[in-house]
Amino acid sequence: MRSKIEETPEYCAIESAMEVLGGRWKLAILKQLVPGTLRFGELRRALPAITQRMLTRQLRELEADGLVTRTMYREVPPRVEYTLTDVGHRLDAIMDQLDTWGRWYQDTVRRADDPTAGAPSSGAAATTKGSPAAR
């Protein structure tokens, strides 16, 4: 069960952020919505590994937390669209940074696991102290 953000001490801001954004799919869903509004089916196709049930659940939580708005059009068949709110768009830069870091980390781990990779090319990012490749 989710804890209430209002009850979280001020020194636990990361805990509050993780309460709202935690989980495997929330940031991936939000990242898909950065360019603009998407229908439910478009989100499903953009994230093929997520189940319909999990996508619905995560979208409901994101809506309840004020990061996403849901618009339902009374048509046959019904059309439902999701859009980031202003609060959700406040995460744009953070999601870009996490995406950049995630791609760097994937490359670093792949190079470390590939014995034929050898030294990184001159165009590769430098290995920093404490990174998996530096260990």
C-alpha positions in Angstrom: 0.0 0.0 0.0 1.3 3.5 -0.9 2.2 5.8 1.9 0.9 9.4 1.9 3.3 12.0 0.6 1.9 14.5 3.1 3.2 12.2 5.9 6.7 11.9 4.5 9.3 14.0 6.4 10.8 16.9 4.5 14.3 15.3 4.6 12.9 12.4 2.6 12.3 14.1 -0.7 13.8 11.2 -2.7 11.5 8.9 -0.9 8.5 11.1 -2.0 9.8 11.1 -5.6 10.2 7.3 -5.6 6.7 6.9 -4.1 5.3 8.6 -7.2 7.8 7.4 -9.8 8.8 4.0 -8.5 8.1 0.9 -10.4 9.4 -0.5 -13.7 7.1 1.3 -16.1 6.1 4.7 -14.8 9.1 6.6 -16.1 9.0 4.7 -19.4 5.3 5.7 -19.8 6.0 9.3 -18.9 8.9 9.4 -21.4 6.6 8.2 -24.2 4.2 11.1 -23.4 6.8 13.9 -23.5 6.3 14.6 -27.2 2.5 14.8 -26.8 -0.8 13.1 -26.3 -1.1 9.3 -27.0 -3.9 6.9 -27.1 -3.9 3.8 -25.0 -3.1 1.6 -27.9 -0.2 3.8 -29.0 1.3 3.4 -25.5 0.8 -0.3 -25.7 2.7 -0.5 -29.0 5.4 1.8 -27.8 6.0 -0.4 -24.7 5.4 -3.9 -26.1 6.7 -5.7 -22.9 4.1 -4.2 -20.6 0.8 -6.0 -20.1 -2.5 -4.2 -20.7 -3.4 -4.6 -17.0 -0.1 -3.2 -15.8 -0.3 -0.2 -18.2 -3.8 0.5 -17.0 -2.7 0.3 -13.4 0.3 2.5 -13.9 -1.6 5.1 -15.9 -4.3 5.3 -13.1 -1.6 5.9 -10.5 0.1 8.6 -12.6 -3.3 10.2 -13.1 -4.1 10.1 -9.4 -0.7 11.7 -8.6 -1.4 14.5 -11.1 1.3 13.7 -13.7 -1.0 12.5 -16.5 -4.5 13.5 -17.6 -6.9 11.0 -19.1 -9.4 12.1 -21.7 -12.2 9.8 -22.7 -14.2 10.5 -25.9 -17.6 8.9 -26.0 -17.3 7.3 -29.4 -17.8 3.9 -30.8 -15.3 2.4 -30.2 -14.3 4.6 -27.1 -11.2 6.6 -27.5 -9.0 7.3 -24.5 -6.0 9.7 -24.7 -3.3 10.4 -22.1 -1.3 13.7 -21.8 1.4 14.9 -19.4 0.3 17.6 -17.1 2.5 20.6 -16.2 3.6 18.6 -13.1 4.5 15.7 -15.4 6.4 18.0 -17.8 8.5 19.1 -14.8 10.2 15.7 -15.2 11.3 16.2 -18.9 14.9 17.2 -18.1 15.2 14.5 -15.5 13.9 11.8 -17.9 16.4 13.0 -20.5 19.2 12.7 -18.1 18.1 9.2 -16.9 17.8 8.1 -20.6 21.3 9.4 -21.3 22.7 7.6 -18.2 20.8 4.4 -19.0 22.2 4.3 -22.6 25.7 5.0 -21.2 25.3 2.2 -18.6 24.0 -0.3 -21.2 27.0 0.4 -23.4 29.4 0.1 -20.5 28.0 -3.2 -19.3 27.9 -4.6 -22.9 31.6 -3.6 -23.4 32.5 -5.2 -20.1 30.7 -8.4 -21.0 32.1 -8.6 -24.6 35.7 -9.9 -24.6 36.1 -8.9 -28.2 35.2 -5.3 -27.6 38.7 -4.3 -26.5 39.4 -0.7 -25.7 36.6 1.9 -26.2 36.8 3.9 -29.4 38.0 7.5 -29.3 34.4 8.6 -29.7 33.2 6.7 -26.6 32.6 8.5 -23.3 35.4 8.3 -20.9 35.2 5.8 -18.0 34.8 7.6 -14.7 35.9 6.5 -11.3 33.3 4.2 -9.7 31.7 3.2 -13.0 31.2 -0.5 -13.8 33.9 -0.4 -16.4 36.4 1.2 -14.0 36.0 -1.7 -11.5 
